[in-house]
Amino acid sequence: MRLGNGEQKSYQALAAVAAHVDVLAVQEVMNDEGIQTLKSALEQRTREGWSTLCSSPVGSKSYKEQYCFLSRDSVVQYEDGAVSYLDRKNIFMREPFSARFKSLRDGKTFTLATVHIVYGKSAADRTPELQELGNYWAWLEQVYPNEPIMLMGDFNMHPGDAAFTSLRSQAIPMVTAGASTLSNKTGKFANLYDGVWANASARSMMTGVGIVNFPAMLGIDHLKARSHVSDHSPIFFQLGRAKLSSSVQMAYPQGPGQQMSRAGTAPAQNDSPFSSKARAATVSTASANQSGPVHGNKNSLIYHLSSGCPSYDKVSPKNLVVFKTESEALANSYRKAGNCR
């Protein structure tokens, strides 16, 4: 919510949520200071580098925002193709933004696009932009041929609405149940406005999707969440073998492979910047049947396994920390190297 404006924003809380993913689409970025402050908070929390990729300011004369992507340098890199939609009909108030990224784990590329549909005074104000999404998707397929494509953002409408008919003929919404906007009552969510749409090749990569219950994760009520973090809960999706930490709480898990907690479970208090026990989030989970020794780098807080990690024997002696098991490394806030298979 208007990142960069207002002193109430808790960048530590934002980072506590964002630290669980490898690439993040951010909307309502009001200025460079906002996104750079979030980047710094993420780097401090995860103890590794992140990169930003932002659009030019888009919007009306009285209101402009930027779309930005944040990506974890050890896992994902920007490949090419960063571009805003060529909105020749001038239908979008904020032209969607897209780019192609590459996974450093398996070398696969994928395209991420993001849009913030105008809210207006009624659903009728949103309909023209939603109907134009069909043309936008066809444009994406031309710009990024034969690529997995995912369009995410705040659509300000339920994905089942008839205004999505043109888009639905080319892509499928991956989140179709539950709600993502926070009501004022703690534990209650109002509307399913946020989501991700995917083509067939993107869907084949997805192993899970859902809505993150970040107030429960941080142990805060909805009023504090809306004031200091956001009035929307983020949508998450897993690609390939990527997994979320078990501390990530889900409001409405969907799709295959979900083993996340539902809303109403006990909040992860020690993961909250609002808690006196705040600490760096550990994103990785221990691999099945993995035992030590595990080589950690005390400078980067990255660990390497004896099997499947090409940098296992490349940690300098002055930075080397040896753990008996992967679980022990995780317990000490270390994170698995991004080039491990």
Buried (B, 14 or more C-beta within 10 A) or exposed (E): BBBBEEEEBBBBBBBBBBBBBBBBBBBBBBBEEBBBBBBEBBBEBBBBEBBBBBBEBBBEEEEBBBBBBBBBBBBBBBBEBBBBBEBEEEBBBBBBBBBBBBBBBEEBBBBBBBBBBBBBEEBEBBBBBBBBBBBBBBBBBEBBEEBBBBBBBBBBBBBEBEBBEBBBEBBBBBBBEBBBBBBEEBBEBEBBBBBBBBBEEBBEBBBBBBBBBBBBBBBBBBEBBBBBBBBBBBBBBBBEEBBBBEBBBBBBBBBEEBEBBBBEEEBBBEBBBBBEEBEBBBBBBBBEEBEBBBBBBEEBBBBBBEEBBEBBEEBEEEEEBEBEBBBBBBEBBBBBBBBBE
